[in-house]
């Protein structure tokens, strides 16, 4: 019988970024401090992003997605949604024929909340409430480590002002 061959998820030279180790002496204080910082600090990503809706029947994702500084891919029974740098979508629109079948909503900026514990409750509800009160529509993307908040470029200043007024800290992430 032939042994089934599998492709490893990581190559031999790949490294995984590890979380800093916390000793038992500092665990409680560090955890509280990290939680407070994570849930009150947003980092503004430097690029402009697009939200792209593709039909579920698509056989292959456009390879430009992997070149984006931030991207996410979601699939539901009705659609495949992508978020990636808008410049990549615009540059590759004709090459992939996206205009024929994709719905594209551009001009989004992305705020990343600091790394937070999965057990925290109400974090998204709090910042979403602040932004709703300011009349700012958002799209939230959650990952294992944190939340990303998509805000239209035209409402970014209003969103940042509202978040600052509510006690959030806004930092920029330098362009790479």
Buried (B, 14 or more C-beta within 10 A) or exposed (E): EEEEEEEEEEEEEEEEEEEEEEEEEEEEEEEEEBBEEBBBBBBBBBBBBBBBBBEEEEEEBBEBBEEBBBBBEEEEEEBBBBBBBBBBBBEBBEEBEBEEEBEBBBEBBBBBBBBBEEEEEEBBEBBBEBBEEBEBEBBEBEEEBBBBBBBBEEBBEBBBEBBEEBEBEBEEBEEE
